[in-house]
Amino acid sequence: MTEQTLKQKLIWFDNRLTYIVGFRNLYNITVAAIGVMCLYFGEHLGTPYYFMLALIMFVFAGKWFLTQVRENIDTMDVTDALARKE
């Protein structure tokens, strides 16, 4: 087996990071963006309901984001274990 170059290691790391954070997380990032919009409207309209809605959106987006990241890490670990087995 040949030694990997620094470029190959960085590409491998970038692919893993992109898979962990980005794969199936667009929905969660969108929920967080809607929370930011609720904060914006709450500040300009002066109602506390938008702030409460934004807080709820941030909590749900964070929970779903972390759950998806953990699931992606588990999937990647299984894939790596199966690749090493072969």
Protein Blocks (a to p, Z undefined) as FASTA:
>chain_A
ZZddfklmmmmmmmmmmmmmmnoplmmmmmmmmmmmmmmmmmmnopaklmmmmmmmmmmm
mmmmmmmmmmmmmmmmmmmmmmmmZZ
